[in-house]
Amino acid sequence: MKVSILNLKKWFLAIGLLFISVYSNSQDVKLSREEKKEAKRDKEFYSFQVIDSMLKNKNFVLEADYLENQYGNRIPVLSSVNFIMVDSLRAVLQTGSNSLYGSNGVGGTTAEGSLSSMKITKDIKNLSFFLRFTVNSEIGVYDVSMTIDKNKQARATISGLTPGKLIYVGRIQTIYNSGVYKGRNSI
């Protein structure tokens, strides 16, 4: 008789705890539409401030998911070997592929050089940035124009002394969070 009373008490205790957990989960706070919009704006503004900090410190990488030419032809690429990196006073522009052939050892070209005349323009209303800078490398001088939105999506256009443009489309990261691999400097 004692055993059945103990088993009954355990069952009541388990059922009671189950009801308490179900009841507490049903009391979750539901946000109104305005509160959701405000939370989204706060999150976007925080992201904008993080990007601003990366740009001011000149410590970022645009990891390209796509490369485009001036005619709009777009191809998907490996972001680990197709990137634009800015680190303090240095910059790297690199293209690469799976073939491992190329002057840089990763199937493309690497231009590493000094960074000059960087100008950053903020659009606080749209939470976006526009920046322009020049990279002076051993293989040429390149002008880079880049737009970055609040979601860290970036688009950079590279032009040099020769006709044609190369456009990198991807996302921006800090150098420390990036997974890029720099090949040998192309000469």
SELUM-214362 format. One record per atom (N, C-alpha, C, CB): x, y, z. Coordinates in pm, whole numbers, plus 50000, padded with zeros to 5 digits. Atoms other than C-alpha are relative to their C-alpha. Glycine has a CB too. Layout:
! SELUM-214362
XYZ;...
This chain:
! SELUM-214362
500804988150000;500005000050000;500855012650000;499084999950118;499124988549995;502835023850084;500635002749864;501084997850104;499354998650130;504465017349746;499065006949901;500434986349946;500954993950094;501325026649551;499745014650034;498684992350000;500194986049962;500875059049749;501205008249955;499785001450153;498804992950045;504495069049674;499995001749848;501274992650044;500074998950146;504015061449304;498965010349958;499674986449938;501054990350029;500795081749302;500505014250025;498754997150085;499454986749970;502585111349466;500985004449892;500715000050138;499054996750106;505335109749202;499285004249873;500934988149971;500774996650120;502765110048924;499365013850013;498914989449975;500614986849979;500915140049071;501055011149994;499275000550136;498924990150004;504195158349116;500455002449857;501194995450087;499574998750140;505245151448755;498965007449918;500264986249939;501074993250074;501855162248618;499925014750042;498644993050025;500024986249952;501915193548835;501135008349940;500095000350152;498874993050062;505375203448708;499775002349852;501294992350022;500314998650142;504235197348351;499035011449978;499424987049944;500964989050014;501235220548395;500645013550028;498824997850094;499324987349969;503425247348551;500865004549883;500874998650128;499144996250112;505895246348260;499175004149878;500934988449963;500874996450111;503075247148001;499395013850024;498884989549980;500614987149967;501395276348179;501025011249989;499404999650140;498994989350005;504635296148209;500415002949857;501224996350082;499674997650140;505415291347838;498875007349928;500294986949929;501114993250066;501955303647743;499925014750040;498684993150034;500014986249954;502635336247928;501125008349936;500135000550150;498944992350067;505405347447686;499475013549956;500564992249880;500384986450038;505365384347611;500015001049848;500955010550064;500084998150144;504205391947261;500205014849971;498644995049943;499704986250034;505625423347103;498995005349900;501425001149943;500894993850097;503405447346921;500775002849872;499385013150057;499384997050130;504095456946562;501005011450013;498925003549895;499114988549980;505625490046667;501264996050076;499275011250075;498855004549922;507865473146922;500944991449915;499544992150124;499185008050090;509075448346658;500785009049905;499124990249921;499324990750090;509865477046419;501125007350073;499005010149942;498994992949922;511735495546692;501194990950031;499395005450130;498925009649973;513735464346783;500844997749874;499424986650052;499295001850126;514635459446415;500865012249970;499024997549885;499224987650022;515745496046384;501215000550092;499115012450021;498895000049904;517885492646697;501104990349956;499494996250142;499045010050046;519535461246560;500755005249877;499294986649968;499374994650120;520205478046223;500955011450035;498945004949901;499134988949961;521645509146391;501254994950069;499255009850092;498825006049937;523945487446604;500954994549893;499574988750098;499195005250111;525165469946286;500705011549926;499134991949902;499444988150064;525705504446128;501195005250080;498935010949985;498914995249914;527875514746425;501204990649994;499525001550144;498915009850009;529925482546403;500765002149868;499454985550009;499374997750131;530575488646031;500805013050004;498935000449887;499324987149988;531485524946107;501344998450072;499125010150073;498775002549924;534055513046360;501044992749914;499694991750127;499085007350088;535585488346111;500635009449897;499274988449928;499504991050103;535895515445846;500945010450057;498845006949930;499124990149937;537365541446082;501354994050037;499345005850124;498765006749962;539955516246205;500754994349881;499704989050099;499415005650122;540695505745846;500384985450024;501235008249955;499785014049967;540325469445948;498794992049952;500244998150154;501145007350054;537945450645717;500384992249875;498855009649969;499845008150120;537625425145438;498654998949931;500584985850034;501195003050081;535065423545159;500234986249941;499755011049886;499915013650052;534655386245095;498994998749887;499734989250113;500885000150118;533255383044743;499344986449981;500805003649874;500755011950038;530545357844663;499864999349848;498614999950068;500134999050145;530355370044302;501015010249948;498565004149958;499214990250073;532625387744054;499205003549874;501444994749964;500724995050119;531135409143775;500975007949915;498785008850039;499264990850085;532585426543474;499145012249970;500444993049868;500734987550024;531525460443342;498744997949917;500895009949931;501195002950080;528895443643119;498904993350081;500374991349883;500995006249915;527055428043412;500064984950005;498665004149956;499855014649994;528255392243357;500514996450138;500984994849888;499715003449861;528345376543703;500294985050013;498835004050093;499695014049973;530015344543820;500184998150151;501284995549922;499765002849858;529965328444167;501464996050020;499044988850051;498595002849969;533405326044330;500164995750145;500885012349971;499665003649862;535065312844645;500375012750077;501184989750004;499734987849924;535005340344908;501344999550072;498885002450100;498745001149928;538145326845073;501215004749918;500224985750044;498894995550085;540355336244774;499645011849911;500494988549914;500444988450076;538345364944618;499565010650100;498844996349901;500284990349894;538475395044846;500755013149978;500384994250136;499304987149988;539485430944913;500235001850150;499175012149937;499664998649858;541325435545243;500665013650022;500934988550046;499374987549957;542165468445412;500444998050144;499015012349986;499425001749867;544495466445711;500935011750027;500764986350012;499254988049963;545655500045844;500435007649875;501234996250086;499494992550115;547855514845570;500254991149879;501265007250038;499805009650108;547955483545348;498664995149947;500864988150048;501205005650062;545415468845108;500394988649908;499215010949923;499815011450088;545095436344914;498764998449914;500304986950081;501065003250096;543005430444602;500364986549941;499845011149888;499645013450048;542845393544510;498834993349931;500474991350116;500935009150065;541075370544267;500634986250003;499685004549854;499505013649997;541385332844272;498954990249954;500484996450138;500925010550042;539815299844170;500454986750058;499914999349846;499645013449954;539945262544237;501224994349928;498844990749983;498985006250086;542585256743969;501415000450056;500005006649866;498674998149941;545605268244174;501045004449898;500464987250066;499094994350099;547145281043849;499825015050003;499744994149857;500054985550001;547965317443826;501245005550065;498755005150070;498774994049950;550645341543926;500045000850152;500165013849943;500014999149854;549545341444291;499924986550070;498845008550044;500075013349940;549305303744346;498614995650040;500884999650119;501385003749969;545535304144405;499075002449880;499505007950122;500814999350120;544375306844045;499555013949958;498824991750017;500404986450038;544295344343997;501135009950015;498835004650082;499054989149986;546045376744077;499875006250138;499795010649890;499994993149871;547055393944402;500765013049984;500634991250111;499374986850001;547785431044419;500015005150143;499265010049904;499864994949864;549125441744758;500825012749995;500674989550094;499284987450002;550165477244821;499535009550107;499875006449865;500354989849900;549795509145013;498635006049970;501065011150004;501334994150007;546435524845081;500155015150004;499084994950116;499934985449996;545955561445001;498645006249969;501055005149900;501164991450022;543305588444990;498664993250025;500025005249859;501275006549965;540545569445168;499005010450048;500214989150110;501064990749963;537315588945190;498734992050028;499765010749887;501205007349957;534245575945378;498845009850009;500234992850137;501224991949992;530745590245334;498914991450064;499565005149859;501075007249929;527965579945576;498655005349956;500165001450154;501394996350025;524265580045490;499204994950120;499474994049863;500665004149876;522625579445833;498534996649977;500135011050106;501425002850026;519105580145690;499804985649951;499445009949896;500115013550056;519635547745492;500934989950068;500295000349852;499045008349927;522285533845732;500954992849903;499254989850087;499075005750096;524805528745453;501265008649990;499334998749861;498734993250017;528335538645358;500414999849854;501104993750088;499324999850129;530185548745044;501445003750029;499335010049898;498604996549982;533955547945041;500774998549872;500634991650109;499144999850117;536645554344790;501445000650049;499665012049905;498584999749966;540355546944811;500814995149881;500294991550125;499075004150104;543415540044598;501004990250058;500725012349939;498995009849961;545765510144616;501165001249902;499414985450002;498784999150081;549335515244489;500804987250020;500865012650038;499295012849989;550835480844421;501104999249895;499024988149984;498935002050098;553775467244221;499474997349861;500904988650043;500545003250132;551465456443939;499055010749947;499274986850005;500854989250050;549435488443912;499395008450110;498914994449915;500734991149910;547405516044067;498524997649976;500395015249977;501405003550012;543775507644139;499145009350084;499764985550041;501004992249927;540825529444237;498864990750039;499475012049914;501055008549949;538225512344454;498865008850052;500534990650113;501214993449951;534665525244508;499114989150060;499245007849884;500735010549930;532595506044762;498765005650068;500904993350103;501214996849924;529055507344897;499744988550097;498765002249904;500285009849897;528085489545218;498665003550063;501134999550108;501294997349937;524555485945355;499994995450146;498864993149922;500135002949856;523315480645712;500094985150032;498705005350052;499935014549981;523295442645664;501374994449967;498954993149916;498615003550032;527055442245585;500164994649858;500524989850098;499875003750140;526355435445218;500785011149930;498604997849933;499124990150062;528995452545003;500154997349851;501364999950069;499765000550144;529675460144639;501145009649971;498715003649917;498834991750028;533065473044523;500354999349852;501214995550086;499604999150139;534115484844178;501475004049996;499125010249922;498564997450012;537815483344092;500295004049856;500844987550043;499564995750133;539235502743801;501475003850009;499145011949948;498574996950004;542825508143697;500315009149884;500834987249991;499574991650112;544815525143427;499544994449867;501515001550001;500465006350123;543605500443166;498475000349997;500534985549988;501475000150006;540005499443039;499434987450066;499535000949855;500675011249937;537555476743214;499875002050150;500744987149971;500264999349857;536225472243563;499724985950051;498815009550032;500335012549933;535925443543807;499205003650123;501294991850037;500914996949890;533095443344059;499944987950094;498585003849948;500105010249895;533185423644385;498665002050070;501215001050102;501284999449930;529795415544540;500054989650112;498794997349901;499935009249887;529705400444888;499645006650130;501374994050010;500284994749866;529795408645257;501305004750063;499314989350089;498844994349933;532115428145482;500154993750138;499875015450012;499665006349872;533855412845786;501205007350059;500304984749982;498724995649944;536565422346029;501064990149953;499945000850159;498915008850043;539945407945940;500064987650090;501355007550002;499905011149905;539855386346253;498884989849984;500005005350141;501115009350022;536475370846164;499984994549859;498685007050029;499975004050140;537425365445804;500724986849981;500675010849917;499365012850032;538405332245649;500725000549867;498974988949999;499354998550130;540425345445354;501424994450002;500025014649958;498655005050017;543675330945221;500685008549895;500014984949960;499274991250093;546145354945063;501084992049929;500635012050075;498985006550081;548225341444779;501255008649990;499464996949860;498774992250022;551655353244663;499685012749922;501074991549924;500154987850077;551985388544532;500304997149854;500925011150054;499805001850143;551645388944155;500975010649949;498655000949924;499044990550058;554475404843959;499984998549850;501434997750055;
